[in-house]
């Protein structure tokens, strides 16, 4: 399970960086989205990969913390999803306004496909 998650994070990061360096605006937006997914998976993996562990410790005496999931990375990822959605929407609006002003969707402003 851990190797699959590590490979997924690596693949998302590599493809996100590759798309981020492309000259088209849509590819830049997709690259930023893939990078945010990779970071979210990384933060979630930092809180231990447990599928059957409750995130809340009960009141019944001392407990073994390895039996419980850490809720902080889960809350951070949930917040990051909302923030990345808002940032992506803002980026799309800015890029569409830039395309309307310049008449091209290249980031560097040159015509033609590179």
Protein Blocks (a to p, Z undefined) as FASTA:
>chain_A
ZZmmmmmmmmmmmmmmmmmmpmbfklmmmmmmmmmmmmmmmmmmmnopafkbcfbdcfeh
jadfklpccfklmmmmmmmmmmmmmmmmmmmmmmmmmmmmnopabfnlpacjZZ
